[in-house]
Amino acid sequence: MNTTNPDISLSSAAPCEEPKRQYYYIEKARTYIQKKSLEIGRPLTFCVTTFGCQMNFVPVTA
């Protein structure tokens, strides 16, 4: 069941306009994760590690 946006069907092609296109792929990823979790018999987890703020990046110019 599509829980993010019920107007988007995963059985059809991805929408062209944003943000419907983003919602389409979010829901597609959600169903993929659920399927993989069932296959391995446990919930999938992840870890995000950050090293400070990306806004502190100073590009090097030549």
KOLGU-4560 file (N, C-alpha, C; in nm, 3 decimals, padded with zeros to 5 digits):
<recs>
<n_xx: 00.083 n_yy: -00.119 n_zz: 00.000 ca_xx: 00.000 ca_yy: 00.000 ca_zz: 00.000 c_xx: 00.087 c_yy: 00.124 c_zz: 00.000 mol: A seq: 1 type: MET>
<n_xx: 00.051 n_yy: 00.220 n_zz: -00.081 ca_xx: 00.125 ca_yy: 00.345 ca_zz: -00.090 c_xx: 00.084 c_yy: 00.434 c_zz: 00.026 mol: A seq: 2 type: ASN>
<n_xx: 00.175 n_yy: 00.456 n_zz: 00.122 ca_xx: 00.143 ca_yy: 00.534 ca_zz: 00.241 c_xx: 00.187 c_yy: 00.679 c_zz: 00.230 mol: A seq: 3 type: THR>
<n_xx: 00.282 n_yy: 00.709 n_zz: 00.143 ca_xx: 00.331 ca_yy: 00.845 ca_zz: 00.129 c_xx: 00.232 c_yy: 00.933 c_zz: 00.055 mol: A seq: 4 type: THR>
<n_xx: 00.188 n_yy: 00.887 n_zz: -00.061 ca_xx: 00.094 ca_yy: 00.963 ca_zz: -00.142 c_xx: 00.005 c_yy: 00.863 c_zz: -00.216 mol: A seq: 5 type: ASN>
<n_xx: -00.119 n_yy: 00.844 n_zz: -00.169 ca_xx: -00.205 ca_yy: 00.742 ca_zz: -00.230 c_xx: -00.241 c_yy: 00.769 c_zz: -00.376 mol: A seq: 6 type: PRO>
<n_xx: -00.215 n_yy: 00.889 n_zz: -00.426 ca_xx: -00.246 ca_yy: 00.922 ca_zz: -00.565 c_xx: -00.143 c_yy: 00.864 c_zz: -00.663 mol: A seq: 7 type: ASP>
<n_xx: -00.029 n_yy: 00.817 n_zz: -00.612 ca_xx: 00.078 ca_yy: 00.767 ca_zz: -00.698 c_xx: 00.073 c_yy: 00.615 c_zz: -00.700 mol: A seq: 8 type: ILE>
<n_xx: 00.070 n_yy: 00.559 n_zz: -00.820 ca_xx: 00.065 ca_yy: 00.415 ca_zz: -00.838 c_xx: 00.203 c_yy: 00.364 c_zz: -00.877 mol: A seq: 9 type: SER>
<n_xx: 00.253 n_yy: 00.265 n_zz: -00.805 ca_xx: 00.383 ca_yy: 00.209 ca_zz: -00.837 c_xx: 00.378 c_yy: 00.116 c_zz: -00.957 mol: A seq: 10 type: LEU>
<n_xx: 00.258 n_yy: 00.081 n_zz: -01.001 ca_xx: 00.245 ca_yy: -00.007 ca_zz: -01.117 c_xx: 00.255 c_yy: 00.070 c_zz: -01.248 mol: A seq: 11 type: SER>
<n_xx: 00.255 n_yy: 00.202 n_zz: -01.241 ca_xx: 00.270 ca_yy: 00.283 ca_zz: -01.362 c_xx: 00.409 c_yy: 00.348 c_zz: -01.363 mol: A seq: 12 type: SER>
<n_xx: 00.438 n_yy: 00.419 n_zz: -01.470 ca_xx: 00.568 ca_yy: 00.487 ca_zz: -01.483 c_xx: 00.579 c_yy: 00.601 c_zz: -01.381 mol: A seq: 13 type: ALA>
<n_xx: 00.702 n_yy: 00.638 n_zz: -01.351 ca_xx: 00.727 ca_yy: 00.746 ca_zz: -01.256 c_xx: 00.673 c_yy: 00.878 c_zz: -01.313 mol: A seq: 14 type: ALA>
<n_xx: 00.612 n_yy: 00.961 n_zz: -01.227 ca_xx: 00.565 ca_yy: 01.091 ca_zz: -01.274 c_xx: 00.681 c_yy: 01.179 c_zz: -01.318 mol: A seq: 15 type: PRO>
<n_xx: 00.654 n_yy: 01.275 n_zz: -01.402 ca_xx: 00.757 ca_yy: 01.367 ca_zz: -01.451 c_xx: 00.772 c_yy: 01.489 c_zz: -01.362 mol: A seq: 16 type: CYS>
<n_xx: 00.665 n_yy: 01.529 n_zz: -01.296 ca_xx: 00.670 ca_yy: 01.652 ca_zz: -01.218 c_xx: 00.710 c_yy: 01.625 c_zz: -01.072 mol: A seq: 17 type: GLU>
<n_xx: 00.782 n_yy: 01.721 n_zz: -01.018 ca_xx: 00.823 ca_yy: 01.716 ca_zz: -00.877 c_xx: 00.711 c_yy: 01.778 c_zz: -00.794 mol: A seq: 18 type: GLU>
<n_xx: 00.687 n_yy: 01.741 n_zz: -00.673 ca_xx: 00.752 ca_yy: 01.638 ca_zz: -00.592 c_xx: 00.691 c_yy: 01.500 c_zz: -00.608 mol: A seq: 19 type: PRO>
<n_xx: 00.591 n_yy: 01.484 n_zz: -00.696 ca_xx: 00.529 ca_yy: 01.352 ca_zz: -00.714 c_xx: 00.633 c_yy: 01.248 c_zz: -00.755 mol: A seq: 20 type: LYS>
<n_xx: 00.730 n_yy: 01.288 n_zz: -00.834 ca_xx: 00.836 ca_yy: 01.196 ca_zz: -00.876 c_xx: 00.916 c_yy: 01.148 c_zz: -00.755 mol: A seq: 21 type: ARG>
<n_xx: 00.948 n_yy: 01.238 n_zz: -00.664 ca_xx: 01.022 ca_yy: 01.202 ca_zz: -00.543 c_xx: 00.941 c_yy: 01.107 c_zz: -00.457 mol: A seq: 22 type: GLN>
<n_xx: 00.811 n_yy: 01.134 n_zz: -00.439 ca_xx: 00.724 ca_yy: 01.047 ca_zz: -00.361 c_xx: 00.715 c_yy: 00.907 c_zz: -00.423 mol: A seq: 23 type: TYR>
<n_xx: 00.714 n_yy: 00.902 n_zz: -00.555 ca_xx: 00.710 ca_yy: 00.773 ca_zz: -00.626 c_xx: 00.832 c_yy: 00.689 c_zz: -00.586 mol: A seq: 24 type: TYR>
<n_xx: 00.950 n_yy: 00.748 n_zz: -00.592 ca_xx: 01.072 ca_yy: 00.672 ca_zz: -00.562 c_xx: 01.087 c_yy: 00.644 c_zz: -00.412 mol: A seq: 25 type: TYR>
<n_xx: 01.036 n_yy: 00.731 n_zz: -00.327 ca_xx: 01.036 ca_yy: 00.703 ca_zz: -00.183 c_xx: 00.953 c_yy: 00.579 c_zz: -00.155 mol: A seq: 26 type: ILE>
<n_xx: 00.835 n_yy: 00.572 n_zz: -00.215 ca_xx: 00.748 ca_yy: 00.456 ca_zz: -00.195 c_xx: 00.809 c_yy: 00.331 c_zz: -00.256 mol: A seq: 27 type: GLU>
<n_xx: 00.872 n_yy: 00.344 n_zz: -00.370 ca_xx: 00.937 ca_yy: 00.229 ca_zz: -00.434 c_xx: 01.049 c_yy: 00.176 c_zz: -00.344 mol: A seq: 28 type: LYS>
<n_xx: 01.128 n_yy: 00.264 n_zz: -00.283 ca_xx: 01.234 ca_yy: 00.223 ca_zz: -00.190 c_xx: 01.173 c_yy: 00.157 c_zz: -00.067 mol: A seq: 29 type: ALA>
<n_xx: 01.062 n_yy: 00.210 n_zz: -00.017 ca_xx: 00.997 ca_yy: 00.153 ca_zz: 00.100 c_xx: 00.955 c_yy: 00.009 c_zz: 00.074 mol: A seq: 30 type: ARG>
<n_xx: 00.897 n_yy: -00.018 n_zz: -00.042 ca_xx: 00.855 ca_yy: -00.154 ca_zz: -00.073 c_xx: 00.975 c_yy: -00.247 c_zz: -00.091 mol: A seq: 31 type: THR>
<n_xx: 01.084 n_yy: -00.196 n_zz: -00.146 ca_xx: 01.207 ca_yy: -00.275 ca_zz: -00.162 c_xx: 01.263 c_yy: -00.315 c_zz: -00.025 mol: A seq: 32 type: TYR>
<n_xx: 01.266 n_yy: -00.219 n_zz: 00.067 ca_xx: 01.318 ca_yy: -00.246 ca_zz: 00.202 c_xx: 01.230 c_yy: -00.347 c_zz: 00.274 mol: A seq: 33 type: ILE>
<n_xx: 01.099 n_yy: -00.335 n_zz: 00.262 ca_xx: 01.008 ca_yy: -00.431 ca_zz: 00.325 c_xx: 01.032 c_yy: -00.571 c_zz: 00.270 mol: A seq: 34 type: GLN>
<n_xx: 01.049 n_yy: -00.583 n_zz: 00.140 ca_xx: 01.073 ca_yy: -00.713 ca_zz: 00.076 c_xx: 01.204 c_yy: -00.774 c_zz: 00.126 mol: A seq: 35 type: LYS>
<n_xx: 01.311 n_yy: -00.695 n_zz: 00.131 ca_xx: 01.440 ca_yy: -00.745 ca_zz: 00.177 c_xx: 01.434 c_yy: -00.786 c_zz: 00.324 mol: A seq: 36 type: LYS>
<n_xx: 01.362 n_yy: -00.709 n_zz: 00.406 ca_xx: 01.348 ca_yy: -00.742 ca_zz: 00.548 c_xx: 01.281 c_yy: -00.877 c_zz: 00.566 mol: A seq: 37 type: SER>
<n_xx: 01.178 n_yy: -00.903 n_zz: 00.486 ca_xx: 01.110 ca_yy: -01.033 ca_zz: 00.492 c_xx: 01.202 c_yy: -01.146 c_zz: 00.447 mol: A seq: 38 type: LEU>
<n_xx: 01.283 n_yy: -01.121 n_zz: 00.344 ca_xx: 01.375 ca_yy: -01.224 ca_zz: 00.292 c_xx: 01.478 c_yy: -01.266 c_zz: 00.396 mol: A seq: 39 type: GLU>
<n_xx: 01.533 n_yy: -01.168 n_zz: 00.470 ca_xx: 01.639 ca_yy: -01.202 ca_zz: 00.566 c_xx: 01.585 c_yy: -01.228 c_zz: 00.706 mol: A seq: 40 type: ILE>
<n_xx: 01.456 n_yy: -01.198 n_zz: 00.728 ca_xx: 01.393 ca_yy: -01.231 ca_zz: 00.855 c_xx: 01.421 c_yy: -01.134 c_zz: 00.969 mol: A seq: 41 type: GLY>
<n_xx: 01.464 n_yy: -01.014 n_zz: 00.937 ca_xx: 01.487 ca_yy: -00.912 ca_zz: 01.040 c_xx: 01.477 c_yy: -00.775 c_zz: 00.975 mol: A seq: 42 type: ARG>
<n_xx: 01.455 n_yy: -00.671 n_zz: 01.056 ca_xx: 01.451 ca_yy: -00.536 ca_zz: 00.998 c_xx: 01.588 c_yy: -00.493 c_zz: 00.948 mol: A seq: 43 type: PRO>
<n_xx: 01.591 n_yy: -00.420 n_zz: 00.839 ca_xx: 01.717 ca_yy: -00.363 ca_zz: 00.790 c_xx: 01.746 c_yy: -00.236 c_zz: 00.869 mol: A seq: 44 type: LEU>
<n_xx: 01.871 n_yy: -00.210 n_zz: 00.894 ca_xx: 01.912 ca_yy: -00.090 ca_zz: 00.965 c_xx: 02.021 c_yy: -00.018 c_zz: 00.885 mol: A seq: 45 type: THR>
<n_xx: 02.052 n_yy: 00.103 n_zz: 00.925 ca_xx: 02.158 ca_yy: 00.178 ca_zz: 00.860 c_xx: 02.219 c_yy: 00.275 c_zz: 00.960 mol: A seq: 46 type: PHE>
<n_xx: 02.333 n_yy: 00.326 n_zz: 00.926 ca_xx: 02.402 ca_yy: 00.423 ca_zz: 01.011 c_xx: 02.453 c_yy: 00.536 c_zz: 00.923 mol: A seq: 47 type: CYS>
<n_xx: 02.426 n_yy: 00.658 n_zz: 00.966 ca_xx: 02.476 ca_yy: 00.776 ca_zz: 00.896 c_xx: 02.578 c_yy: 00.843 c_zz: 00.986 mol: A seq: 48 type: VAL>
<n_xx: 02.698 n_yy: 00.863 n_zz: 00.936 ca_xx: 02.802 ca_yy: 00.931 ca_zz: 01.011 c_xx: 02.838 c_yy: 01.059 c_zz: 00.938 mol: A seq: 49 type: THR>
<n_xx: 02.831 n_yy: 01.171 n_zz: 01.008 ca_xx: 02.867 ca_yy: 01.299 ca_zz: 00.947 c_xx: 02.988 c_yy: 01.356 c_zz: 01.018 mol: A seq: 50 type: THR>
<n_xx: 03.060 n_yy: 01.439 n_zz: 00.948 ca_xx: 03.179 ca_yy: 01.502 ca_zz: 01.003 c_xx: 03.166 c_yy: 01.653 c_zz: 00.989 mol: A seq: 51 type: PHE>
<n_xx: 03.076 n_yy: 01.711 n_zz: 01.064 ca_xx: 03.056 ca_yy: 01.856 ca_zz: 01.060 c_xx: 02.953 c_yy: 01.895 c_zz: 00.957 mol: A seq: 52 type: GLY>
<n_xx: 02.946 n_yy: 02.022 n_zz: 00.933 ca_xx: 02.844 ca_yy: 02.079 ca_zz: 00.845 c_xx: 02.898 c_yy: 02.098 c_zz: 00.704 mol: A seq: 53 type: CYS>
<n_xx: 02.822 n_yy: 02.055 n_zz: 00.606 ca_xx: 02.866 ca_yy: 02.073 ca_zz: 00.467 c_xx: 02.869 c_yy: 02.220 c_zz: 00.427 mol: A seq: 54 type: GLN>
<n_xx: 02.799 n_yy: 02.304 n_zz: 00.503 ca_xx: 02.798 ca_yy: 02.447 ca_zz: 00.471 c_xx: 02.934 c_yy: 02.511 c_zz: 00.504 mol: A seq: 55 type: MET>
<n_xx: 03.018 n_yy: 02.440 n_zz: 00.578 ca_xx: 03.150 ca_yy: 02.493 ca_zz: 00.610 c_xx: 03.251 c_yy: 02.469 c_zz: 00.499 mol: A seq: 56 type: ASN>
<n_xx: 03.209 n_yy: 02.401 n_zz: 00.394 ca_xx: 03.299 ca_yy: 02.369 ca_zz: 00.283 c_xx: 03.342 c_yy: 02.496 c_zz: 00.211 mol: A seq: 57 type: PHE>
<n_xx: 03.469 n_yy: 02.511 n_zz: 00.189 ca_xx: 03.523 ca_yy: 02.625 ca_zz: 00.115 c_xx: 03.588 c_yy: 02.570 c_zz: -00.011 mol: A seq: 58 type: VAL>
<n_xx: 03.531 n_yy: 02.598 n_zz: -00.128 ca_xx: 03.591 ca_yy: 02.545 ca_zz: -00.251 c_xx: 03.727 c_yy: 02.609 c_zz: -00.279 mol: A seq: 59 type: PRO>
<n_xx: 03.815 n_yy: 02.529 n_zz: -00.335 ca_xx: 03.947 ca_yy: 02.578 ca_zz: -00.373 c_xx: 03.938 c_yy: 02.632 c_zz: -00.515 mol: A seq: 60 type: VAL>
<n_xx: 03.978 n_yy: 02.754 n_zz: -00.534 ca_xx: 03.977 ca_yy: 02.813 ca_zz: -00.668 c_xx: 04.119 c_yy: 02.833 c_zz: -00.716 mol: A seq: 61 type: THR>
<n_xx: 04.138 n_yy: 02.817 n_zz: -00.843 ca_xx: 04.272 ca_yy: 02.830 ca_zz: -00.900 c_xx: 04.299 c_yy: 02.970 c_zz: -00.948 mol: A seq: 62 type: ALA>
</recs>
